[in-house]
Amino acid sequence: DPLALFLSFSSVIFAFAFMISSASSKYFEGLLCILVRRPYGIGDMIHISDVQQDTSVDGSQGWIVQNVTLTHTIATWVPTLEQANFSNGSLSTSRIINWARSPHAKFNIVLSFPVSTKYETIEIFKRAVEEYLKIRPREWLALNGFRVKQIFAEKGYMEVVISVQHRDPWQNIGQVLDSKANFVTYCHEVQKKLGMRYIAPTVPIQLIDSRSQDISSLLENQTVEESSSIESKDSEDDQVVPLKDEEMQFQQFRSMARKKYNIRVC
């Protein structure tokens, strides 16, 4: 009977189509991702994440693409050099950040200043930062921002955000991180020279046991003495004889910026 034969074949075809429908859909999604979207190429460094999650403002850890086919992508995890195999269908629904196509890496550096810091001192610090970036034109592109983010009056400090932009893309992650480390070190040194370093107040240790009151008082006194000695030692190490002329003080920071280790020849 032709009708019975057709019905039997159609039921088998329908079951088979239902079985592979999800896999076929994923395959064609991956195919369109590689042939049409082309989110990466061989040698690119990429970061893969869920589209519902926010990415880090300090940059993301990523993968180096080793090989790309119509069905899968082979990539190496940068921190540990572990290799993984991704299906292109699974990558088609993910957020892919391509470091090679992300020009001029940008990041924010957060510093803590005492709330007692004068406005003039902050301006000198900003000029020292601008001079550091100006001396390295082949390394740094621009100072995009210098602002107070938040003030914690009860804790005695405020957060200052410095937004800087590098000339290299995130693809050159080693160079970018080295430049960032040198810049943060320089900012810390200028901060110490200007007496702007924030030192958190000592929190005393309280022991509840009444039998240990003598030990508690002894430890508390010892902690206060050690803290005061450390603060005095730090102040002796970091204190610089104040200069009467503000321009002379700025020249000192300019000289320090020129002597700081620089990877590139400017």
Residue frames as qw, qx, qy, qz and C-alpha x, y, z in Angstrom:
[[0.000, 0.890, 0.457, 0.000, 0.00, 0.00, 0.00],
 [0.436, 0.479, -0.042, 0.760, 1.71, 3.29, -1.06],
 [0.320, -0.777, -0.027, -0.541, -0.09, 5.30, 1.61],
 [0.838, -0.544, -0.011, 0.041, 1.04, 3.03, 4.42],
 [0.795, 0.101, -0.009, 0.598, 4.60, 3.02, 3.05],
 [0.190, 0.656, 0.006, 0.730, 4.59, 6.84, 2.88],
 [0.541, -0.757, -0.018, -0.366, 3.25, 7.17, 6.40],
 [0.898, -0.349, -0.027, 0.266, 5.88, 4.80, 7.77],
 [0.636, 0.268, 0.004, 0.724, 8.71, 6.67, 6.03],
 [0.043, -0.742, -0.056, -0.666, 7.33, 10.06, 7.03],
 [0.702, -0.700, -0.058, -0.119, 7.19, 9.04, 10.68],
 [0.844, -0.167, 0.014, 0.510, 10.84, 7.95, 10.55],
 [0.409, 0.475, 0.080, 0.775, 11.87, 11.15, 8.77],
 [0.308, -0.806, -0.108, -0.494, 9.90, 13.27, 11.24],
 [0.805, -0.579, -0.037, 0.124, 11.50, 11.55, 14.23],
 [0.751, 0.044, 0.058, 0.656, 14.96, 11.92, 12.71],
 [0.180, 0.647, 0.114, 0.732, 14.37, 15.61, 11.92],
 [0.523, -0.797, -0.083, -0.291, 13.12, 16.22, 15.46],
 [0.867, -0.366, -0.027, 0.337, 16.20, 14.46, 16.84],
 [0.627, 0.022, 0.124, 0.769, 18.74, 16.56, 14.92],
 [0.097, 0.877, 0.323, 0.341, 16.82, 19.86, 14.82],
 [0.427, -0.890, 0.050, 0.151, 18.68, 21.40, 17.75],
 [0.671, -0.317, 0.393, 0.543, 22.08, 20.26, 16.48],
 [0.473, 0.496, 0.467, 0.559, 21.31, 21.52, 12.98],
 [0.065, -0.961, -0.213, -0.166, 20.21, 24.87, 14.33],
 [0.534, -0.756, 0.212, 0.313, 23.41, 25.24, 16.34],
 [0.681, 0.005, 0.459, 0.571, 25.51, 24.18, 13.36],
 [0.333, 0.686, 0.388, 0.518, 24.00, 26.80, 11.04],
 [0.273, -0.960, -0.070, 0.003, 24.26, 29.46, 13.76],
 [0.628, -0.539, 0.335, 0.450, 27.98, 28.69, 14.09],
 [0.592, 0.303, 0.493, 0.560, 28.35, 28.67, 10.31],
 [0.124, 0.888, 0.279, 0.343, 26.80, 32.13, 9.99],
 [0.473, -0.857, 0.067, 0.196, 28.92, 33.38, 12.90],
 [0.640, -0.333, 0.423, 0.548, 32.19, 32.37, 11.22],
 [0.467, 0.334, 0.555, 0.602, 31.30, 33.23, 7.60],
 [0.041, 0.816, 0.382, 0.432, 29.22, 36.38, 8.08],
 [0.408, -0.911, -0.052, -0.006, 30.03, 38.00, 11.43],
 [0.723, 0.374, -0.294, 0.501, 33.71, 36.99, 11.49],
 [0.451, -0.884, -0.031, -0.115, 34.26, 38.09, 15.11],
 [0.486, -0.706, 0.475, 0.199, 37.91, 36.97, 15.21],
 [0.733, 0.569, -0.370, -0.045, 40.78, 35.60, 13.19],
 [0.915, -0.100, -0.224, 0.322, 43.74, 33.32, 13.84],
 [0.518, 0.180, -0.264, 0.793, 46.16, 34.95, 16.26],
 [0.249, -0.617, -0.048, -0.744, 43.60, 37.33, 17.78],
 [0.156, -0.066, -0.789, 0.590, 43.19, 37.52, 21.55],
 [0.429, -0.430, -0.424, -0.672, 39.53, 37.33, 22.54],
 [0.161, -0.051, 0.737, -0.655, 37.43, 37.28, 25.69],
 [0.401, -0.289, -0.745, -0.448, 34.26, 35.15, 25.80],
 [0.094, 0.082, 0.657, -0.743, 31.46, 35.95, 28.23],
 [0.099, 0.583, 0.806, -0.029, 27.72, 35.78, 28.70],
 [0.088, 0.491, 0.300, 0.813, 25.85, 38.67, 27.10],
 [0.471, -0.759, -0.380, -0.242, 23.86, 39.12, 30.33],
 [0.687, -0.554, -0.133, 0.450, 26.99, 39.78, 32.43],
 [0.114, 0.984, -0.139, -0.022, 28.97, 43.01, 32.55],
 [0.809, 0.310, -0.232, 0.443, 32.65, 42.95, 31.62],
 [0.605, -0.544, -0.177, 0.554, 35.44, 44.15, 33.88],
 [0.164, 0.986, 0.014, -0.011, 36.44, 47.81, 33.65],
 [0.363, -0.743, 0.514, 0.228, 40.07, 46.81, 34.20],
 [0.397, 0.479, -0.712, -0.325, 40.23, 44.53, 31.17],
 [0.921, -0.084, 0.184, -0.333, 39.37, 40.86, 30.82],
 [0.424, -0.375, 0.799, 0.204, 41.42, 37.69, 30.71],
 [0.695, 0.503, -0.103, -0.503, 41.26, 36.06, 27.31],
 [0.857, 0.060, 0.491, 0.147, 42.11, 33.39, 24.77],
 [0.032, 0.566, -0.556, -0.607, 44.47, 33.31, 21.78],
 [0.850, 0.382, 0.149, -0.332, 42.77, 31.86, 18.69],
 [0.422, -0.413, 0.739, 0.325, 44.90, 29.04, 17.25],
 [0.049, 0.043, 0.850, 0.523, 42.66, 27.57, 14.55],
 [0.498, 0.317, 0.282, -0.756, 39.20, 28.20, 13.07],
 [0.072, 0.099, 0.908, 0.402, 37.08, 25.73, 11.09],
 [0.386, -0.293, -0.415, -0.770, 33.43, 25.70, 10.01],
 [0.691, -0.435, -0.554, -0.166, 32.44, 23.65, 13.05],
 [0.696, -0.630, -0.212, 0.272, 34.79, 24.56, 15.90],
 [0.185, 0.876, -0.269, 0.356, 37.45, 26.98, 17.15],
 [0.829, -0.208, -0.308, 0.417, 40.65, 26.03, 18.98],
 [0.011, -0.873, 0.147, -0.464, 42.00, 28.61, 21.43],
 [0.639, -0.002, -0.546, 0.541, 44.64, 28.83, 24.20],
 [0.427, -0.863, -0.269, -0.007, 43.91, 30.35, 27.63],
 [0.323, 0.795, -0.270, 0.437, 46.43, 33.17, 28.09],
 [0.425, -0.748, 0.403, -0.311, 47.22, 32.89, 31.85],
 [0.718, -0.343, 0.603, -0.060, 47.98, 29.12, 31.83],
 [0.236, 0.457, -0.712, -0.479, 48.40, 28.26, 28.10],
 [0.463, 0.156, 0.856, -0.170, 45.70, 25.58, 28.38],
 [0.171, 0.091, -0.618, -0.762, 44.04, 24.71, 25.08],
 [0.449, 0.328, 0.670, -0.492, 40.30, 24.37, 24.54],
 [0.049, 0.165, 0.776, 0.607, 37.97, 23.42, 21.70],
 [0.323, 0.374, 0.395, -0.774, 34.79, 25.52, 21.27],
 [0.356, 0.479, 0.754, 0.275, 31.89, 24.73, 18.97],
 [0.088, 0.135, 0.219, 0.962, 31.06, 27.70, 16.79],
 [0.356, -0.575, -0.601, -0.426, 27.38, 27.27, 17.63],
 [0.539, -0.627, -0.443, 0.347, 28.02, 27.93, 21.32],
 [0.376, -0.242, 0.008, 0.894, 30.13, 31.00, 20.50],
 [0.046, 0.438, 0.509, 0.740, 27.42, 32.49, 18.27],
 [0.397, -0.769, -0.422, -0.272, 25.28, 33.41, 21.30],
 [0.638, -0.510, -0.214, 0.536, 28.17, 34.73, 23.44],
 [0.064, 0.991, -0.082, -0.085, 29.76, 38.16, 23.77],
 [0.848, 0.081, 0.090, 0.516, 33.16, 38.10, 22.06],
 [0.095, -0.961, 0.130, 0.223, 35.59, 40.92, 22.82],
 [0.835, 0.373, 0.032, 0.403, 38.37, 41.05, 20.26],
 [0.478, -0.719, 0.056, 0.501, 41.51, 42.64, 21.74],
 [0.494, -0.004, 0.454, 0.741, 43.18, 43.00, 18.33],
 [0.081, 0.585, 0.509, 0.626, 40.24, 45.12, 17.13],
 [0.370, -0.863, -0.328, 0.100, 40.04, 47.19, 20.32],
 [0.502, 0.548, -0.136, 0.655, 42.33, 50.20, 19.67],
 [0.046, 0.538, -0.327, 0.775, 44.08, 52.14, 22.43],
 [0.550, -0.367, -0.722, 0.203, 43.64, 50.32, 25.72],
 [0.190, -0.594, 0.114, -0.773, 42.03, 52.46, 28.40],
 [0.609, -0.357, -0.678, 0.206, 41.84, 51.86, 32.13],
 [0.314, -0.824, 0.002, -0.472, 41.08, 53.64, 35.39],
 [0.545, 0.087, -0.615, 0.563, 43.42, 53.88, 38.37],
 [0.486, -0.780, -0.257, -0.297, 41.91, 54.55, 41.80],
 [0.439, 0.235, -0.509, 0.702, 44.04, 56.27, 44.47],
 [0.474, -0.741, -0.472, 0.063, 43.21, 57.20, 48.06],
 [0.256, 0.471, -0.209, 0.818, 44.05, 60.70, 49.32],
 [0.219, -0.381, -0.647, 0.622, 43.55, 62.04, 52.86],
 [0.049, 0.834, 0.522, 0.174, 40.57, 64.40, 53.09],
 [0.330, -0.832, -0.039, 0.444, 42.90, 67.01, 54.61],
 [0.574, 0.050, 0.410, 0.707, 44.81, 67.29, 51.31],
 [0.099, 0.648, 0.059, -0.753, 44.79, 70.84, 49.98],
 [0.677, 0.675, 0.267, -0.125, 43.46, 71.66, 46.54],
 [0.210, 0.870, -0.422, -0.147, 46.80, 73.17, 45.52],
 [0.388, -0.423, 0.817, 0.057, 48.58, 69.92, 46.41],
 [0.703, 0.336, 0.624, -0.062, 46.13, 67.93, 44.27],
 [0.506, 0.849, -0.022, -0.153, 46.82, 70.31, 41.38],
 [0.052, -0.731, 0.668, 0.128, 50.56, 69.73, 41.74],
 [0.570, -0.082, 0.817, -0.005, 49.93, 65.98, 41.69],
 [0.678, 0.609, 0.390, -0.129, 47.83, 66.32, 38.54],
 [0.310, 0.881, -0.318, -0.164, 50.55, 68.35, 36.82],
 [0.292, -0.517, 0.800, 0.083, 53.09, 65.67, 37.74],
 [0.670, 0.228, 0.705, -0.049, 50.83, 63.00, 36.18],
 [0.567, 0.800, 0.124, -0.151, 50.38, 65.06, 33.01],
 [0.060, 0.819, -0.549, -0.157, 54.15, 65.55, 32.76],
 [0.521, -0.244, 0.816, 0.049, 54.76, 61.80, 33.10],
 [0.675, 0.480, 0.560, -0.024, 52.40, 61.09, 30.20],
 [0.364, 0.910, -0.085, -0.180, 53.80, 63.96, 28.14],
 [0.196, -0.683, 0.674, 0.203, 57.35, 62.65, 28.41],
 [0.383, -0.057, 0.909, 0.154, 56.22, 59.30, 26.91],
 [0.515, 0.410, -0.075, -0.749, 54.33, 60.22, 23.72],
 [0.483, 0.258, -0.760, -0.350, 55.00, 56.85, 22.07],
 [0.172, -0.068, -0.943, 0.277, 53.61, 55.01, 25.07],
 [0.085, 0.528, 0.669, -0.516, 50.64, 57.06, 26.30],
 [0.176, 0.523, 0.578, 0.601, 47.93, 58.64, 24.18],
 [0.185, -0.588, -0.092, -0.782, 46.02, 60.88, 26.58],
 [0.038, -0.126, -0.740, 0.659, 44.88, 61.66, 30.11],
 [0.217, -0.436, -0.674, -0.555, 41.11, 61.24, 29.78],
 [0.500, -0.719, -0.272, -0.398, 40.09, 62.12, 33.30],
 [0.383, 0.089, -0.618, 0.680, 41.23, 63.18, 36.76],
 [0.444, -0.512, -0.152, -0.720, 38.40, 63.49, 39.25],
 [0.223, -0.197, 0.765, -0.572, 37.32, 62.80, 42.81],
 [0.399, -0.177, -0.827, -0.355, 35.08, 59.74, 42.73],
 [0.619, -0.617, -0.444, -0.199, 33.88, 59.61, 46.33],
 [0.034, 0.563, -0.486, 0.668, 34.64, 61.17, 49.71],
 [0.711, -0.393, -0.580, 0.062, 34.60, 59.08, 52.90],
 [0.079, -0.743, 0.244, -0.619, 34.68, 61.83, 55.52],
 [0.782, -0.545, 0.141, -0.268, 34.10, 59.47, 58.44],
 [0.951, -0.070, 0.084, 0.289, 37.09, 57.36, 57.41],
 [0.312, -0.799, 0.218, 0.465, 39.28, 60.32, 56.55],
 [0.340, -0.230, 0.656, 0.633, 40.02, 59.68, 52.86],
 [0.596, 0.597, 0.093, -0.529, 38.70, 60.28, 49.35],
 [0.721, 0.111, 0.608, 0.313, 38.99, 58.23, 46.16],
 [0.213, 0.727, -0.266, -0.595, 40.51, 59.86, 43.09],
 [0.821, 0.302, 0.474, 0.104, 40.13, 58.22, 39.67],
 [0.020, -0.637, 0.479, 0.603, 42.76, 58.73, 36.98],
 [0.809, 0.434, 0.386, -0.085, 41.62, 57.66, 33.50],
 [0.098, -0.648, 0.562, 0.505, 44.47, 57.11, 31.03],
 [0.858, 0.461, 0.133, -0.182, 44.66, 55.73, 27.50],
 [0.570, -0.391, 0.588, 0.420, 47.53, 53.71, 26.04],
 [0.343, 0.565, -0.434, -0.612, 48.63, 53.82, 22.42],
 [0.133, 0.166, -0.954, -0.213, 48.63, 50.03, 22.04],
 [0.721, -0.220, -0.326, -0.570, 45.54, 47.82, 21.79],
 [0.737, -0.428, 0.415, -0.320, 44.73, 45.19, 24.42],
 [0.938, 0.296, -0.179, 0.029, 46.27, 42.67, 22.01],
 [0.499, 0.463, -0.498, 0.538, 49.68, 43.78, 23.33],
 [0.661, -0.685, -0.245, -0.187, 48.63, 42.94, 26.87],
 [0.786, -0.228, -0.195, 0.540, 52.19, 42.55, 28.18],
 [0.328, 0.288, 0.017, 0.900, 53.24, 46.05, 27.10],
 [0.329, -0.649, -0.250, -0.639, 50.02, 47.59, 28.38],
 [0.760, -0.593, -0.265, 0.014, 50.28, 46.00, 31.83],
 [0.686, -0.088, -0.143, 0.708, 53.98, 46.93, 32.15],
 [0.116, 0.439, 0.089, 0.887, 53.19, 50.54, 31.31],
 [0.537, -0.668, -0.282, -0.431, 50.34, 50.54, 33.80],
 [0.802, -0.424, -0.271, 0.321, 52.59, 49.15, 36.54],
 [0.505, 0.100, -0.068, 0.855, 55.24, 51.82, 35.89],
 [0.128, -0.555, -0.192, -0.800, 52.63, 54.57, 35.92],
 [0.677, -0.641, -0.306, -0.193, 51.04, 53.37, 39.18],
 [0.754, -0.253, -0.224, 0.563, 54.50, 53.17, 40.80],
 [0.285, 0.296, 0.023, 0.912, 55.26, 56.74, 39.74],
 [0.382, -0.641, -0.255, -0.615, 51.93, 57.99, 41.12],
 [0.780, -0.533, -0.309, 0.114, 52.66, 56.28, 44.42],
 [0.629, -0.053, -0.145, 0.762, 56.09, 57.91, 44.62],
 [0.026, 0.444, 0.111, 0.889, 54.69, 61.39, 43.91],
 [0.590, -0.634, -0.354, -0.353, 51.97, 60.74, 46.46],
 [0.767, -0.413, -0.278, 0.405, 54.59, 60.00, 49.11],
 [0.450, 0.147, -0.032, 0.880, 56.71, 63.02, 48.19],
 [0.176, -0.490, -0.170, -0.837, 53.72, 65.35, 48.57],
 [0.096, -0.035, 0.742, -0.663, 52.63, 63.78, 51.86],
 [0.608, 0.023, -0.154, -0.778, 49.33, 62.61, 50.32],
 [0.429, 0.035, -0.901, -0.062, 49.54, 58.95, 51.28],
 [0.664, -0.432, -0.011, -0.610, 46.52, 57.78, 53.25],
 [0.239, 0.177, -0.900, 0.319, 47.21, 55.63, 56.33],
 [0.599, -0.472, -0.513, -0.393, 44.18, 53.86, 57.77],
 [0.364, -0.623, 0.414, -0.555, 43.65, 54.41, 61.51],
 [0.215, 0.182, -0.938, 0.199, 44.61, 51.58, 63.83],
 [0.721, -0.359, -0.276, -0.524, 41.70, 49.43, 65.00],
 [0.241, -0.480, 0.735, -0.413, 42.24, 48.17, 68.59],
 [0.551, -0.044, -0.822, -0.140, 41.83, 44.49, 69.39],
 [0.505, -0.381, 0.361, -0.685, 39.33, 43.76, 72.16],
 [0.354, 0.022, -0.934, 0.040, 39.26, 40.39, 73.91],
 [0.593, -0.483, -0.260, -0.590, 35.92, 39.50, 75.53],
 [0.780, -0.260, -0.529, 0.210, 37.28, 37.06, 78.12],
 [0.345, -0.906, 0.061, -0.237, 37.55, 38.87, 81.47],
 [0.841, -0.429, 0.180, 0.277, 40.49, 36.70, 82.50],
 [0.693, 0.205, 0.253, 0.643, 42.49, 38.12, 79.60],
 [0.035, 0.981, 0.192, 0.021, 41.97, 41.80, 80.36],
 [0.434, -0.746, 0.321, 0.390, 45.59, 42.29, 81.37],
 [0.566, -0.004, 0.630, 0.531, 46.81, 40.57, 78.21],
 [0.337, 0.755, 0.504, 0.251, 44.32, 42.58, 76.13],
 [0.104, -0.984, -0.006, 0.142, 45.50, 45.91, 77.55],
 [0.526, -0.520, 0.486, 0.466, 49.11, 44.86, 77.06],
 [0.530, 0.271, 0.646, 0.477, 48.49, 43.89, 73.43],
 [0.196, 0.901, 0.371, 0.110, 46.56, 47.09, 72.82],
 [0.257, -0.901, 0.183, 0.297, 49.35, 49.25, 74.21],
 [0.557, -0.272, 0.607, 0.497, 51.90, 47.29, 72.20],
 [0.469, 0.555, 0.596, 0.341, 49.83, 47.72, 69.02],
 [0.054, 0.985, 0.162, -0.034, 49.54, 51.47, 69.55],
 [0.399, -0.737, 0.381, 0.391, 53.28, 51.79, 70.18],
 [0.564, 0.009, 0.668, 0.485, 54.17, 49.73, 67.10],
 [0.363, 0.757, 0.498, 0.216, 51.71, 51.71, 64.98],
 [0.078, -0.983, 0.018, 0.165, 53.13, 55.03, 66.15],
 [0.481, -0.539, 0.525, 0.451, 56.68, 53.85, 65.52],
 [0.544, 0.293, 0.665, 0.420, 55.76, 52.61, 62.03],
 [0.228, 0.905, 0.346, 0.093, 54.01, 55.88, 61.21],
 [0.237, -0.900, 0.217, 0.294, 56.96, 57.91, 62.44],
 [0.547, -0.262, 0.635, 0.479, 59.36, 55.75, 60.41],
 [0.467, 0.554, 0.605, 0.330, 57.19, 56.08, 57.30],
 [0.068, 0.982, 0.165, -0.057, 56.96, 59.82, 57.78],
 [0.383, -0.719, 0.406, 0.414, 60.74, 60.03, 58.09],
 [0.541, 0.011, 0.696, 0.472, 61.21, 57.98, 54.92],
 [0.331, 0.638, 0.612, 0.329, 58.55, 59.76, 52.86],
 [0.089, -0.924, -0.199, 0.315, 58.91, 63.29, 54.14],
 [0.587, 0.378, 0.174, 0.695, 60.56, 65.72, 51.77],
 [0.225, -0.423, -0.200, 0.855, 61.72, 69.17, 52.77],
 [0.347, 0.795, 0.491, -0.074, 58.99, 71.47, 51.40],
 [0.444, 0.139, 0.268, 0.844, 60.11, 73.76, 48.62],
 [0.059, 0.535, 0.272, -0.798, 59.14, 77.39, 48.76],
 [0.323, 0.392, -0.387, -0.769, 58.71, 77.70, 45.00],
 [0.804, 0.215, 0.444, -0.331, 55.92, 75.52, 43.55],
 [0.695, 0.652, -0.256, -0.163, 57.63, 75.46, 40.16],
 [0.076, 0.595, -0.789, 0.136, 60.80, 74.08, 41.71],
 [0.580, -0.089, 0.737, -0.337, 58.77, 71.31, 43.29],
 [0.813, 0.476, 0.166, -0.293, 57.19, 70.52, 39.93],
 [0.440, 0.710, -0.547, -0.055, 60.64, 70.41, 38.32],
 [0.294, -0.407, 0.837, -0.216, 61.61, 67.81, 40.90],
 [0.738, 0.206, 0.578, -0.281, 58.72, 65.56, 39.81],
 [0.672, 0.688, -0.161, -0.221, 59.58, 66.14, 36.15],
 [0.148, 0.641, -0.752, 0.043, 63.12, 64.97, 36.81],
 [0.490, -0.157, 0.811, -0.278, 61.78, 61.94, 38.67],
 [0.786, 0.440, 0.281, -0.331, 59.47, 61.12, 35.76],
 [0.536, 0.715, -0.428, -0.132, 62.37, 61.21, 33.31],
 [0.018, -0.517, 0.841, -0.161, 64.47, 58.91, 35.49],
 [0.761, -0.019, 0.507, -0.404, 61.69, 56.36, 35.96],
 [0.367, -0.117, 0.862, 0.329, 62.18, 53.09, 34.09],
 [0.596, 0.522, 0.025, -0.610, 60.64, 53.28, 30.65],
 [0.772, 0.087, 0.610, 0.153, 60.36, 50.29, 28.32],
 [0.600, 0.684, 0.318, 0.265, 60.16, 52.35, 25.16],
 [0.441, -0.179, 0.106, 0.873, 62.68, 54.78, 23.79],
 [0.192, 0.854, 0.433, -0.215, 60.76, 58.03, 23.49]]
